[in-house]
Amino acid sequence: MSIPFLFCALITAVSAVISLGFSIAAAFNTASEVRNVALYTCARSVALVLVSAVPFFTGSTPWLQAIACSMIIVQVCDTAVGVLIKDRMKTLGPAGTALLNLAAVIWLLS
């Protein structure tokens, strides 16, 4: 595995784990009606964490490209949510992660 591959895989996995962390926090810190939605979000976040680990075991560049692009989309959507709720940290954090992940994918493909 090359350095660009490992960098992209690491950024993608970290992004997925951070998303899972926010999902878990929401599940434990919300009211019952909202908690149900947060639990569904956790289920999807667990799936993203699991599939982001696959490239480390397989060395599959196409798999890494797919999950990296998926996480970029997730982070861009999280950025949009941050903008909508007018929370600077919930805007800049995901935006920075999305840009870093995009740069890692470009490096991987170059």
Helices and strands as residue ranges (DSSP letters): H 3-28, H 32-58, H 61-84, H 88-109
